[in-house]
Amino acid sequence: MNSRKIVFLIIFLIGFFNSFVKAQDDIPQPLAEVAKDSAVDSIVSRYYEWDEMSISGKLSGPMLPMTASVKLYMQRDSLVLISISGPLVGEVARIEIDNERVLGVNKMQNTYSTVEIEEIEPVFPGGLSAIQNLLLGRVTIVGSGELNQENAPFVDIYDMESGWLIWPLTNNLPEELFEYIYVIDGDNYLIDKFAVMSEEAGIGAECTYQWNKKDMAMDMEFQLPNGVMSATLKLNNPDAKTKKMNRIELNSKYKEVSLRKLLAK
């Protein structure tokens, strides 16, 4: 099965293939240039400029014994800091992402694990900037950044009943390591669904968004070689005044462990 067929399989599995097909009279065809330009203009109209921001929210899922509080601090294209706290116990974990690595710390067990940023490409294609864009509901085109009219030639866009499907052309990627797609909400022009799959690595991810006036929710599912991991991240709108966060400082009491052990219950 070739990679393009795999992506259509993803589309089917995450439940919007039928609405995609119903919006077409025949075999789905990408938008012509004028309609495509109009769609891109509508989507990027929601993309405001920013340098840094902080966001608060909640994280829940099967791996967590209870719903945790989350605080994020981001510097555009350079840093993401995530603090996770539990009721009565305070901060239990920290995550730090920059353009070179992802560092995770379990403060309850005094352990940490580090992975190179390239290692998470199959589930977060585009690295740090793409992660920031996903948190803001924005489209990233791997190799050329946030969606705009300049990199629009690198995607096909299809009409759907309630928005658009954006299918990046991956033939410019090394060895076509992964395929990924976005579905855009036609009402707010932000991501409604995102899916990525790496046939070579045998892993993938799906994310479904729910947008409200004051907050949003991301239902995430990761298909990994050793099973499925899922979580729901609910985030409020960015803070009116940014609350800075310090980077992680490790000392001799912390022991390095494998990522699997760090994530174990």
C-alpha positions as CSV (number, residue, x, y, z in Angstrom):
1,M,0.0,0.0,0.0
2,N,1.5,3.4,-1.0
3,S,1.7,6.3,1.4
4,R,-1.1,8.3,-0.2
5,K,-3.5,5.4,0.3
6,I,-2.4,5.2,3.9
7,V,-3.3,8.8,4.4
8,F,-6.8,8.2,3.0
9,L,-7.0,5.2,5.4
10,I,-6.2,7.7,8.2
11,I,-8.9,10.0,7.0
12,F,-11.4,7.2,7.1
13,L,-10.3,6.0,10.5
14,I,-10.7,9.4,12.2
15,G,-14.2,9.7,10.9
16,F,-14.4,12.5,8.4
17,F,-13.8,10.6,5.1
18,N,-17.5,10.4,4.4
19,S,-18.1,14.1,4.7
20,F,-15.1,14.7,2.5
21,V,-16.4,12.4,-0.2
22,K,-20.0,13.8,0.0
23,A,-18.7,17.2,-0.7
24,Q,-17.4,16.0,-4.1
25,D,-19.4,15.2,-7.2
26,D,-16.9,12.6,-8.4
27,I,-13.3,11.8,-7.6
28,P,-12.1,14.5,-5.2
29,Q,-10.0,17.2,-6.9
30,P,-8.0,19.9,-5.3
31,L,-9.1,23.5,-5.5
32,A,-8.1,25.5,-8.5
33,E,-5.7,28.4,-8.0
34,V,-8.2,31.2,-7.3
35,A,-10.3,29.2,-4.9
36,K,-7.2,27.9,-3.2
37,D,-5.7,31.4,-2.7
38,S,-9.1,32.5,-1.2
39,A,-9.1,29.5,1.2
40,V,-5.5,30.3,2.3
41,D,-6.3,33.9,2.8
42,S,-9.3,33.0,5.0
43,I,-7.2,30.5,7.1
44,V,-4.2,32.8,7.7
45,S,-6.4,35.7,8.6
46,R,-6.6,34.1,12.1
47,Y,-2.8,34.0,12.5
48,Y,-1.8,37.0,14.6
49,E,1.8,37.9,15.4
50,W,3.4,36.9,18.7
51,D,6.8,36.6,20.4
52,E,6.0,34.9,23.7
53,M,2.9,33.8,25.5
54,S,1.7,31.8,28.5
55,I,-1.4,29.6,28.7
56,S,-3.1,27.6,31.5
57,G,-5.2,24.5,31.2
58,K,-5.9,20.9,32.2
59,L,-4.5,17.5,31.2
60,S,-6.3,14.2,31.6
61,G,-6.0,10.7,30.2
62,P,-5.6,7.0,31.1
63,M,-2.0,7.5,32.1
64,L,-2.8,10.1,34.8
65,P,-4.5,9.1,38.1
66,M,-6.4,12.4,38.1
67,T,-6.8,15.6,36.0
68,A,-3.7,17.7,36.2
69,S,-3.2,21.4,36.0
70,V,-1.0,22.6,33.1
71,K,0.9,25.8,32.6
72,L,2.7,26.6,29.3
73,Y,5.2,29.2,28.4
74,M,6.3,29.6,24.8
75,Q,8.9,31.7,23.0
76,R,8.2,31.7,19.3
77,D,10.3,29.3,17.2
78,S,12.7,28.7,20.1
79,L,11.1,27.3,23.3
80,V,8.1,25.5,24.9
81,L,8.0,24.9,28.7
82,I,5.2,22.9,30.2
83,S,4.6,22.5,33.9
84,I,2.2,19.8,35.2
85,S,0.8,19.9,38.7
86,G,-1.5,17.7,40.7
87,P,-4.0,18.5,43.5
88,L,-2.3,18.9,46.9
89,V,1.1,17.7,45.6
90,G,2.1,20.7,43.5
91,E,4.3,20.3,40.4
92,V,4.9,16.7,39.4
93,A,6.4,17.0,36.0
94,R,8.1,19.4,33.6
95,I,8.6,19.3,29.8
96,E,11.1,21.5,27.9
97,I,11.2,21.6,24.1
98,D,13.7,23.5,22.1
99,N,15.1,23.2,18.6
100,E,17.4,20.4,19.6
101,R,15.8,18.2,22.2
102,V,12.8,17.3,24.3
103,L,13.5,17.0,28.0
104,G,11.0,15.4,30.3
105,V,11.3,15.4,34.1
106,N,9.3,13.4,36.7
107,K,9.7,15.4,39.9
108,M,8.0,12.7,42.0
109,Q,10.6,10.1,41.0
110,N,13.5,12.5,40.5
111,T,14.0,11.1,37.0
112,Y,14.4,12.6,33.5
113,S,14.7,11.5,29.9
114,T,15.9,13.3,26.8
115,V,15.2,12.7,23.1
116,E,16.4,14.5,20.1
117,I,13.9,16.7,18.4
118,E,14.2,14.7,15.1
119,E,13.0,11.6,16.9
120,I,9.5,13.1,17.4
121,E,9.1,14.1,13.7
122,P,6.9,11.1,12.9
123,V,4.2,12.3,15.3
124,F,5.0,16.0,15.3
125,P,6.3,16.8,11.8
126,G,8.0,20.1,11.7
127,G,9.6,20.1,15.1
128,L,9.3,22.8,17.8
129,S,7.5,25.4,15.6
130,A,5.0,22.8,14.5
131,I,4.2,21.9,18.1
132,Q,3.6,25.6,18.9
133,N,1.3,25.9,15.8
134,L,-0.6,22.8,16.8
135,L,-1.3,24.3,20.2
136,L,-2.6,27.4,18.5
137,G,-4.6,25.5,15.8
138,R,-2.4,26.6,13.0
139,V,-1.1,24.7,9.9
140,T,2.6,24.0,9.5
141,I,4.1,22.9,6.2
142,V,7.2,20.9,7.0
143,G,10.3,22.5,5.5
144,S,8.7,25.9,4.9
145,G,6.9,26.9,8.2
146,E,3.5,28.3,9.0
147,L,1.0,28.2,6.1
148,N,1.0,31.3,3.9
149,Q,0.6,32.2,0.3
150,E,4.3,31.7,-0.4
151,N,4.3,28.0,0.7
152,A,0.7,27.3,-0.5
153,P,2.1,25.6,-3.7
154,F,3.4,22.9,-1.4
155,V,-0.2,21.8,-0.5
156,D,-3.4,20.5,-2.1
157,I,-6.6,21.9,-0.6
158,Y,-9.9,20.2,-1.0
159,D,-13.4,21.5,-0.2
160,M,-15.4,19.8,2.5
161,E,-18.9,20.3,3.7
162,S,-17.8,22.4,6.7
163,G,-14.3,23.5,5.8
164,W,-11.2,22.4,3.9
165,L,-8.8,19.4,3.9
166,I,-5.2,20.4,3.5
167,W,-2.9,17.7,2.2
168,P,0.8,18.7,2.1
169,L,2.8,17.4,-0.7
170,T,5.6,15.3,0.8
171,N,7.7,14.6,-2.2
172,N,10.1,17.3,-1.1
173,L,10.8,15.5,2.2
174,P,13.7,13.1,2.8
175,E,12.7,9.6,1.8
176,E,9.0,10.6,2.4
177,L,9.3,9.6,6.0
178,F,5.7,10.5,6.9
179,E,2.4,11.7,5.5
180,Y,0.2,14.2,7.3
181,I,-3.1,16.1,6.8
182,Y,-5.2,18.9,8.3
183,V,-8.9,19.5,8.3
184,I,-9.8,23.2,8.8
185,D,-13.0,24.3,10.5
186,G,-14.9,26.5,8.1
187,D,-16.3,28.7,10.8
188,N,-13.2,29.7,12.7
189,Y,-10.5,28.8,10.2
190,L,-8.4,26.9,12.8
191,I,-7.5,23.2,12.8
192,D,-10.4,20.8,13.4
193,K,-8.5,17.6,12.9
194,F,-4.9,16.6,12.3
195,A,-3.4,13.2,11.5
196,V,0.1,12.0,10.7
197,M,1.5,8.5,10.0
198,S,5.0,7.2,9.4
199,E,4.8,3.9,7.5
200,E,8.5,3.2,8.0
201,A,8.4,3.7,11.8
202,G,4.9,2.2,12.2
203,I,3.7,5.1,14.4
204,G,1.2,7.9,14.0
205,A,-0.9,10.4,15.8
206,E,-4.4,11.9,15.6
207,C,-5.7,15.1,17.1
208,T,-9.3,16.4,17.2
209,Y,-10.0,19.9,18.3
210,Q,-13.0,21.6,20.0
211,W,-13.0,25.4,20.0
212,N,-14.9,27.7,22.3
213,K,-14.8,31.4,22.9
214,K,-12.6,31.2,26.1
215,D,-10.9,27.8,25.7
216,M,-10.2,24.8,23.5
217,A,-9.6,21.1,23.8
218,M,-7.3,18.7,22.0
219,D,-8.1,15.0,22.1
220,M,-4.9,13.3,21.2
221,E,-4.1,9.7,20.4
222,F,-0.6,8.3,19.6
223,Q,-0.1,5.0,17.8
224,L,3.2,3.7,19.1
225,P,5.0,0.4,18.4
226,N,4.2,-0.8,22.0
227,G,0.6,0.4,22.1
228,V,-1.7,3.4,22.1
229,M,-1.4,6.4,24.3
230,S,-4.1,9.0,24.6
231,A,-4.7,12.3,26.4
232,T,-7.0,15.3,26.4
233,L,-5.4,18.8,26.7
234,K,-7.7,21.7,27.5
235,L,-6.3,25.1,27.2
236,N,-7.6,28.5,28.1
237,N,-7.0,31.5,25.8
238,P,-3.5,32.9,26.1
239,D,-3.0,35.0,29.2
240,A,-3.5,38.8,28.7
241,K,-0.1,39.3,30.5
242,T,2.5,36.7,29.8
243,K,3.7,34.7,32.8
244,K,7.3,33.7,32.3
245,M,8.7,30.3,33.3
246,N,12.3,29.3,34.0
247,R,14.0,26.6,32.1
248,I,14.6,23.2,33.8
249,E,17.7,23.0,36.0
250,L,18.8,19.4,36.7
251,N,21.0,18.6,39.7
252,S,22.7,15.4,41.0
253,K,19.6,14.0,42.6
254,Y,18.0,13.4,39.2
255,K,18.6,10.1,37.4
256,E,18.4,9.6,33.6
257,V,16.0,6.9,32.5
258,S,14.5,5.7,29.3
259,L,11.5,7.5,27.9
260,R,9.3,4.4,28.4
261,K,10.3,4.2,32.1
262,L,9.7,8.0,32.5
263,L,6.1,7.6,31.1
264,A,5.3,4.4,33.1
265,K,2.5,4.7,35.6
